[in-house]
Amino acid sequence: MKTSDFSFELPENLIAQFPPESRGQSRLMTLDRVTGKRTHRMTEELPEILRAGEFLGKDGRLPLLVFNNTKVRKARLIGEGEETGAKVEFLLLERFKDGTWKTLVHRAKRRRPGSRYVFFDNSGAQIARAKIILAINEFRILEFENPITDEWLEKYGHVPLPPYIKREDAPQDANRYQTIYAKETGSSAAPTAGLHFTQEILERLASNGIESVFITLHVGLGTFLPVRSENIEDHPMHSESFNIDENTARKINEAKEAGRKIVAVGTTSVRTLESAWSDGKIIPGEGSTAIFIYPGCKFKVVDALFTNFHTPESTLLMLVSAFAGRELILESYAEAVREGYRFFSYGDAMLIY
């Protein structure tokens, strides 16, 4: 298949630049992937929607929700070239055992090994110095003079808002570009489907008898790197780390055995579940995945998907197209455009079943 097969027209004004006034107040399109029926609801209605017949499993059993509890680092640093004084933006992706960082950097071809950078706080005081020690394709390995910990990044880093949000990060983003159940630090981007959930929604899910479990996948390039190849099969997926504890694996396996439906909250939950499935069950433990899900792939675990509206020609759009069919997804996106839905990270949501 061609990457261009997953293109669609999107007015720029529908790309959400800010989160909704409060969580749970986004619109929700439901999509029956068998009949093609669509409805227009609100995300706060999800606890009631999931009690409907479409989501009931064998003997009327209620579904099981699977959330990704990764926590976003303030992984964006803005430095200055020590020799040029030019501003340079780094996205810190992964910390190695020796303290160096794998990064993405703006205009990477200009950032050669040996280049040095300085970083300042809001008052103009120098807080760090670093040197590029290695170039690997689009990545740069950055060595800092002082240890760069998650605590340091929380104090000095910026929220890594995606490039289609055309503004600097604001104080509210530190809270709103993070799920309320975020626990395990390690992501360079938010699992954005989870941004819609409030504590009240989680409590209503539980009171309605709908059980939730949490897995971890740290969001990195495997999720958000653009597809640059003409044929989607030629796109190289980058590896992302995940973890599923034994109790969570047991609950998912018991739900599958009992004929309950598995509802994945977000594409990262889908990728984790489908990667961890082996010999008819979820295998617990730590792992990594470079799984690329596109039309033609078969789903072994997930029965329904709660997700945002994704960017054109992205691996995420290809994943939901694999789940519901490319034509049906593109028809649904066209309807979302006509109805004025908000798109991407801070936008509205879909529930596909």
Beta strands, then each sheet from edge to edge (+ up, - down):
strand 1: 27-31
strand 2: 38-42
strand 3: 64-68
strand 4: 70-72
strand 5: 76-81
strand 6: 87-95
strand 7: 101-105
strand 8: 116-120
strand 9: 126-136
strand 10: 139-144
strand 11: 184-187
strand 12: 211-217
strand 13: 240-244
strand 14: 262-265
strand 15: 277-278
strand 16: 281-282
strand 17: 285-289
strand 18: 304-308
strand 19: 349-352
sheet 1: 2+ 1- 19- 18+ 14+ 3+ 12+ 13- 17+
sheet 2: 4+ 11+
sheet 3: 5+ 6- 7+ 10- 9+ 8- 5+
sheet 4: 15+ 16-
end
